[in-house]
Amino acid sequence: MAKDNLHNALRSVDWKKNVEDFLSEEGAVAQLDTACLRMAIWARQLENVEASNPAITFVRAMQVASHHAVATMSLGVYKAAAGSIRGIVENALYFTYFRSHPVELASLVREDSYYVSKGDIIGFHKTHTPGFKDLQDRLGLMSRIDNWYSKISAIVHGQVPGTWVEQAGISQTKFNRKTTLSAVEKFLEAERIVHELFLITVGAENWDGFSAAAKKELMKGMPGDIKSVLKLDVR
């Protein structure tokens, strides 16, 4: 029976070994852990200060996307990981926009045809977010977003045949070190983009409502000249 074929294929994959092989890449896993922690800090602080804002659901979706990205990556399901990695940045971008656009958010929920593009959101910040243009210039944020987004979308849509596809069938799903490290790299850049985007948009606006411990963690490792430009204290 057809269902037996699917059962047999899924059961033939050594999912436990895939995870163990993934975890053996200790350096990469440690980097992922640090990135996930920083996103969790952002999520908790934003939940604290904007709990009543319906757009906070995008922050929650950002975290779920990060969890799914790591989980599917560890199982060797790399194409699914690509979609989740892209979702991290997309949900962060949506939050920075819809948190101050409740009418548009209602339209998004109500109208299937309503759409706000990445370019629309960036254009909004350039016009309406104080210091955004100068700060993003110092960080090189927009060029990195465009480059990263183009590459991850090409993987998601299969524009480069075979990229992050290591098997012809379910039963052949297994750990691939090269693809894992590529996925980790894309994940880490996604988290860095979100971190810097939040710092110069929602973070700057809500900074006084963040805990001192969170501020310290969020600014950890930031070069002194950038700290001076951002003008965000750690107290």
Stockholm file with secondary structure:
# STOCKHOLM 1.0

chainA/1-235         MAKDNLHNALRSVDWKKNVEDFLSEEGAVAQLDTACLRMAIWARQLENVEASNPAITFVRAMQVASHHAVATMSLGVYKAAAGSIRGIVENALYFTYFRSHPVELASLVREDSYYVSKGDIIGFHKTHTPGFKDLQDRLGLMSRIDNWYSKISAIVHGQVPGTWVEQAGISQTKFNRKTTLSAVEKFLEAERIVHELFLITVGAENWDGFSAAAKKELMKGMPGDIKSVLKLDVR
#=GR chainA/1-235 SS CHHHHHHHHHHHSCHHHHHHHHHTCHHHHHHHHHHHHHHHHHHHHHHHHSTTCTTHHHHHHHHHHHHHHHHHHHHTCHHHHHHHHHHHHHHHHHHHHHTTCHHHHHHHHHCTTCCCCHHHHHHHHHHHSTTHHHHHHHHTHHHHHHHHHHHHHHHHTTSSTTTTCCCSSGGGCCCCHHHHHHHHHHHHHHHHHHHHHHHHTHHHHHGGGSCHHHHHHHHTTCCHHHHHHHTCCCC
#=GC SS_cons         CHHHHHHHHHHHSCHHHHHHHHHTCHHHHHHHHHHHHHHHHHHHHHHHHSTTCTTHHHHHHHHHHHHHHHHHHHHTCHHHHHHHHHHHHHHHHHHHHHTTCHHHHHHHHHCTTCCCCHHHHHHHHHHHSTTHHHHHHHHTHHHHHHHHHHHHHHHHTTSSTTTTCCCSSGGGCCCCHHHHHHHHHHHHHHHHHHHHHHHHTHHHHHGGGSCHHHHHHHHTTCCHHHHHHHTCCCC
//
